[in-house]
């Protein structure tokens, strides 16, 4: 639907016509006898006839005025009302990208992949499903970084996750710093909507903030933390005297992860493979449901630049015509003088 924000400006459209009714003040000047009066009067007469025979210029000026007025009214095209569901959730995901995440103890489609590749696949699907939440992404290794602030742009969050690489934040693990950074970003958000998901495959080995201290800060800020311990419990490693079974998750501090979730009202999960990790994130969908509060909005597209462009185009033509007339005037004078 076409609308104007200030349509009352169109009342100024007849203003140029009103200016035509205002007579100029008569000036009384002393008479002066000039020998070339006859030639000058002929030029003046030709000029008046030329103005009368050029209605296109008067129409151009009138159209320029109208187009400028139309642009000043701020014309808009308002679309149909659209309902967009929204949620009260502000959900931050803290993902471990330390050196241990390059372990190839995950299997997808019959081939072994690294832990980080598995996380990208599962969390990417999780991000896609949270259609009405504000999502954010924290990546942490030896340091914690806010990779994506809270936003409704799920595609950007997922893209930034897929671009994450081992070593971007160091090869150690700073769980406490990651939680502290999440507290800083979530503490000013509305109550009962602050959620943090922490995924790691190790123990806190770096950072300036201990996990227990960071948990206290999260508890005071009313932030619910879900912790996910990720990594296989056993893996066959070939050797000189045959294969042997090792535990690639020996460094995992499950006790700390459990305590973090318990103190903040969240829940602890243990994911040993890709399927378990996917089921955990589906469980998070159930524990943190998507609230379907609808918000109605109408898309607005501004159109003022169209009439403004037409006015500029007409003014350009008008200026070029004056330049052309200025070049032709000396020829007319020479013709009169020759007569």
Secondary structure as GFF3:
##gff-version 3
##sequence-region A 1 339
A	DSSP	beta_strand	2	4	.	.	.	ID=ss1
A	DSSP	three_ten_helix	7	12	.	.	.	ID=ss2
A	DSSP	alpha_helix	15	20	.	.	.	ID=ss3
A	DSSP	alpha_helix	37	52	.	.	.	ID=ss4
A	DSSP	alpha_helix	55	72	.	.	.	ID=ss5
A	DSSP	beta_strand	75	86	.	.	.	ID=ss6
A	DSSP	beta_strand	90	96	.	.	.	ID=ss7
A	DSSP	three_ten_helix	99	102	.	.	.	ID=ss8
A	DSSP	beta_strand	106	108	.	.	.	ID=ss9
A	DSSP	beta_strand	111	113	.	.	.	ID=ss10
A	DSSP	alpha_helix	115	129	.	.	.	ID=ss11
A	DSSP	beta_strand	134	140	.	.	.	ID=ss12
A	DSSP	beta_strand	144	151	.	.	.	ID=ss13
A	DSSP	alpha_helix	154	162	.	.	.	ID=ss14
A	DSSP	alpha_helix	175	186	.	.	.	ID=ss15
A	DSSP	beta_strand	194	200	.	.	.	ID=ss16
A	DSSP	alpha_helix	211	220	.	.	.	ID=ss17
A	DSSP	beta_strand	224	230	.	.	.	ID=ss18
A	DSSP	beta_strand	235	237	.	.	.	ID=ss19
A	DSSP	beta_strand	244	246	.	.	.	ID=ss20
A	DSSP	alpha_helix	254	264	.	.	.	ID=ss21
A	DSSP	beta_strand	268	271	.	.	.	ID=ss22
A	DSSP	alpha_helix	274	287	.	.	.	ID=ss23
A	DSSP	beta_strand	293	302	.	.	.	ID=ss24
A	DSSP	alpha_helix	304	338	.	.	.	ID=ss25
###
